[in-house]
Amino acid sequence: MGHPHSEETKKRLSLARIAYLSNPVNRRKLGQTTKKYYENPENREKARLHQLSRFPNADYPNKFFVTICPVCNEKHQVRRSAINKWLNNHGKTYFSEYLNKVPCQPCTARFYGRCKAGEPIKRGPSRKLWKGRGRAAGGYIWIHLTEDSYFFPMAMKTGFIKEHRLVMAQYLGRCLHPWEIVHHRNHIRDDNRIKNLYLTGQGEHTGLTVLETRITKLEKEVRLLRWQNKQLLQRLEILNFKLMSGP
């Protein structure tokens, strides 16, 4: 193993990397090299094992923390968002103690009765209480389609598709292109009525979102100004009444 770099050497390497990646040609070459590297299954497995072998501490700005399940003693990943509440309430003093007590997802599912020991976790259509749809992170509604469905080419590999895209496709009678975006007019992601949906492209959708956000902000400011106006008028009426009534 080589000697660790000093802080000054790390800074020089970081600046050299920034200067190298500032060139679009170099970025394209690096992307092509990385793509060729990960096309090999052995390299993908090496990268996965390397990620699992890391144990970042609480100060490490990583999306996942790798820990050991106290039930099955297997390595698993814990989302940082799942432990932010603990960090806010208890600080980083007891973070390592809490991280070592988090069970993995299969053990949690068996504890709550979602699956029996030795069986995989039941997801989506394999669950007994499955109703053909579910809500995922972000507030969107997901629908599961079978392979004989006309709109199955729009779905993911698992057969799931966002409900608002499916509603628009059914309304138009065709599958949507990947570059077509379905926009919610009232910004409520589970309100998938056809009158609340608007079909647009990527560039138009970005401009539309910025414009609607600006309009919403201005409407709030107008409401605040109207309320302040009303309060000032009431104070003026009170002052006028006091002046007319005299001492």
Phi and psi in degrees as a GROMACS rama.xvg file:
@    title "Ramachandran Plot"
@    xaxis  label "Phi"
@    yaxis  label "Psi"
@TYPE xy
-79.8041  168.504  GLY-2
-76.2153  146.291  HIS-3
-68.5564  146.382  PRO-4
-73.9327  148.968  HIS-5
-78.129  170.191  SER-6
-64.4816  -37.7717  GLU-7
-66.2148  -39.3001  GLU-8
-66.3857  -39.5666  THR-9
-62.4687  -39.7265  LYS-10
-64.9423  -42.3923  LYS-11
-63.6286  -41.5098  ARG-12
-64.8953  -38.5632  LEU-13
-65.1246  -43.921  SER-14
-65.1945  -37.9608  LEU-15
-65.5778  -38.3546  ALA-16
-66.4291  -41.7603  ARG-17
-62.4506  -43.0377  ILE-18
-64.8467  -37.004  ALA-19
-67.42  -43.9933  TYR-20
-78.2444  -10.1033  LEU-21
-70.113  -17.9161  SER-22
-87.7349  123.818  ASN-23
-60.2548  -32.9391  PRO-24
-64.3574  -42.8568  VAL-25
-65.898  -38.7562  ASN-26
-63.5567  -39.8442  ARG-27
-66.2993  -41.5943  ARG-28
-62.0606  -43.582  LYS-29
-63.6447  -40.0049  LEU-30
-64.5727  -40.7126  GLY-31
-66.098  -40.7392  GLN-32
-64.2439  -42.655  THR-33
-64.5873  -40.025  THR-34
-63.2337  -43.3925  LYS-35
-64.6564  -36.1521  LYS-36
-64.633  -44.4279  TYR-37
-83.3273  -2.78277  TYR-38
-70.7612  -22.1224  GLU-39
-81.0923  122.699  ASN-40
-59.7846  -32.9113  PRO-41
-64.7358  -40.2331  GLU-42
-67.1574  -37.8955  ASN-43
-63.6019  -39.1087  ARG-44
-68.4124  -37.3896  GLU-45
-62.5603  -43.115  LYS-46
-64.1654  -38.7183  ALA-47
-65.8138  -44.7243  ARG-48
-65.6569  -35.6574  LEU-49
-64.8607  -38.8292  HIS-50
-66.341  -40.0088  GLN-51
-70.3636  -22.6882  LEU-52
-82.2533  -5.97381  SER-53
-91.1807  140.235  ARG-54
-124.97  79.2124  PHE-55
-69.6503  148.908  PRO-56
-88.1961  -174.197  ASN-57
-67.6856  -24.8813  ALA-58
-84.9582  -8.42991  ASP-59
-79.1705  121.985  TYR-60
-76.9947  61.3703  PRO-61
-104.996  152.259  ASN-62
-74.2695  -30.2688  LYS-63
-123.071  152.272  PHE-64
-117.245  133.421  PHE-65
-95.1255  127.376  VAL-66
-144.031  178.828  THR-67
-110.635  131.861  ILE-68
-68.7544  130.028  CYS-69
-72.8222  -11.3118  PRO-70
-92.4773  -53.9031  VAL-71
-104.922  -3.5533  CYS-72
59.6098  31.597  ASN-73
-106.687  149.825  GLU-74
-73.4622  140.618  LYS-75
-153.115  166.067  HIS-76
-104.622  141.631  GLN-77
-119.142  129.539  VAL-78
-68.394  141.951  ARG-79
-65.4888  -33.3986  ARG-80
-64.8711  -25.4958  SER-81
-76.2053  -17.044  ALA-82
-116.112  5.45919  ILE-83
-62.8486  -35.1654  ASN-84
-63.7709  -41.4746  LYS-85
-63.3058  -42.3949  TRP-86
-63.6469  -38.2938  LEU-87
-69.0348  -35.5084  ASN-88
-83.9484  -38.0567  ASN-89
-115.701  -9.67083  HIS-90
78.2439  -173.918  GLY-91
-90.9792  2.81201  LYS-92
-67.1607  -45.5793  THR-93
-103.395  22.0581  TYR-94
-65.2364  -46.4615  PHE-95
-63.8372  -34.7593  SER-96
-65.7152  -41.7335  GLU-97
-68.302  -40.5296  TYR-98
-63.0228  -33.5621  LEU-99
-78.2131  -6.73422  ASN-100
-103.31  -1.70701  LYS-101
-80.2569  118.784  VAL-102
-76.9219  160.133  PRO-103
-75.2689  170.758  CYS-104
-65.4675  -43.4496  GLN-105
-60.282  -40.369  PRO-106
-67.2163  -37.4713  CYS-107
-64.8167  -40.3663  THR-108
-66.0349  -38.4425  ALA-109
-69.4826  -33.3272  ARG-110
-65.3409  -39.5731  PHE-111
-89.4387  5.84322  TYR-112
81.913  15.179  GLY-113
-75.2349  -23.5137  ARG-114
-156.451  159.881  CYS-115
-89.2456  166.547  LYS-116
-62.8074  133.51  ALA-117
87.2798  -8.10839  GLY-118
-102.245  149.212  GLU-119
-71.9138  160.468  PRO-120
-68.6839  132.941  ILE-121
-84.3379  124.347  LYS-122
-126.955  150.057  ARG-123
58.3752  -130.545  GLY-124
-63.3679  -19.0033  PRO-125
-77.1724  -9.66381  SER-126
-80.178  150.656  ARG-127
-68.4521  -37.3999  LYS-128
-92.6812  18.0657  LEU-129
-69.071  132.435  TRP-130
-114.077  13.014  LYS-131
91.521  -4.67481  GLY-132
-153.532  160.319  ARG-133
-160.957  164.322  GLY-134
-106.464  130.233  ARG-135
-110.31  -179.136  ALA-136
-62.4775  139.864  ALA-137
101.19  -11.7843  GLY-138
90.307  0.564292  GLY-139
-80.681  149.994  TYR-140
-95.283  130.796  ILE-141
-110.158  138.4  TRP-142
-116.724  140.986  ILE-143
-98.9161  126.164  HIS-144
-109.534  148.061  LEU-145
-90.0203  166.304  THR-146
-68.5194  -21.5591  GLU-147
-84.316  0.564284  ASP-148
-74.8524  145.199  SER-149
-65.7334  -29.6191  TYR-150
-97.7795  12.8036  PHE-151
-62.2553  -32.3132  PHE-152
-59.8435  -20.8457  PRO-153
-79.8391  -17.9959  MET-154
-79.6896  167.289  ALA-155
-75.715  178.7  MET-156
-62.5944  -29.9016  LYS-157
-80.3708  -6.17847  THR-158
93.2348  3.36211  GLY-159
-93.3809  146.928  PHE-160
-144.59  145.899  ILE-161
-69.3411  137.057  LYS-162
-63.1775  -38.2157  GLU-163
-66.5385  -31.3241  HIS-164
-71.2797  -38.4224  ARG-165
-67.0374  -39.8342  LEU-166
-62.6434  -43.8357  VAL-167
-66.4472  -39.7772  MET-168
-65.0349  -40.2669  ALA-169
-65.9509  -34.8248  GLN-170
-68.7192  -39.5155  TYR-171
-82.6183  -19.6783  LEU-172
77.9015  23.2181  GLY-173
-151.913  164.574  ARG-174
-77.7369  143.809  CYS-175
-81.8952  148.771  LEU-176
-76.9748  154.555  HIS-177
-60.402  -28.8362  PRO-178
-83.4077  -7.2054  TRP-179
-84.3438  134.266  GLU-180
-119.024  136.092  ILE-181
-100.539  118.924  VAL-182
-101.894  137.861  HIS-183
-87.9116  122.544  HIS-184
-66.2726  -40.6794  ARG-185
-95.6693  8.28406  ASN-186
64.6051  16.2741  HIS-187
-98.4806  111.956  ILE-188
-73.0661  -18.5032  ARG-189
-100.879  5.99146  ASP-190
-93.4817  88.4344  ASP-191
-103.38  33.8315  ASN-192
-70.7894  146.444  ARG-193
-63.6585  -31.6308  ILE-194
-72.9164  -13.0533  LYS-195
-97.0205  -1.51045  ASN-196
-107.919  147.869  LEU-197
-141.755  124.843  TYR-198
-87.7998  128.642  LEU-199
-150.248  179.047  THR-200
-103.147  -179.625  GLY-201
-65.7478  -48.9401  GLN-202
-65.017  -44.8777  GLY-203
-65.642  -36.1868  GLU-204
-66.0042  -39.8613  HIS-205
-62.8476  -47.6029  THR-206
-63.9813  -37.7332  GLY-207
-65.4033  -41.1302  LEU-208
-64.7485  -43.9463  THR-209
-62.5329  -42.6665  VAL-210
-65.5849  -44.3594  LEU-211
-66.7029  -36.6325  GLU-212
-63.25  -41.3388  THR-213
-65.6362  -40.5013  ARG-214
-63.8461  -43.0107  ILE-215
-61.2389  -41.0348  THR-216
-64.7791  -41.9101  LYS-217
-66.7785  -36.8766  LEU-218
-62.5553  -40.132  GLU-219
-63.3556  -41.8404  LYS-220
-64.6725  -37.8561  GLU-221
-64.7792  -42.9038  VAL-222
-62.5199  -39.9029  ARG-223
-64.7843  -41.9816  LEU-224
-65.8386  -37.4975  LEU-225
-64.6702  -40.638  ARG-226
-65.2249  -42.546  TRP-227
-63.8525  -38.2049  GLN-228
-60.6964  -43.4377  ASN-229
-63.2282  -41.9431  LYS-230
-64.662  -39.895  GLN-231
-65.7272  -39.5157  LEU-232
-63.6291  -40.636  LEU-233
-63.4893  -41.5067  GLN-234
-64.984  -38.7194  ARG-235
-63.5689  -40.4337  LEU-236
-62.8401  -39.7848  GLU-237
-65.8838  -42.0799  ILE-238
-65.1803  -41.5744  LEU-239
-63.2396  -40.1685  ASN-240
-63.4296  -41.5635  PHE-241
-66.1233  -38.5954  LYS-242
-69.2853  -36.531  LEU-243
-72.4131  -35.7253  MET-244
-72.3464  -26.1432  SER-245
80.9673  178.342  GLY-246
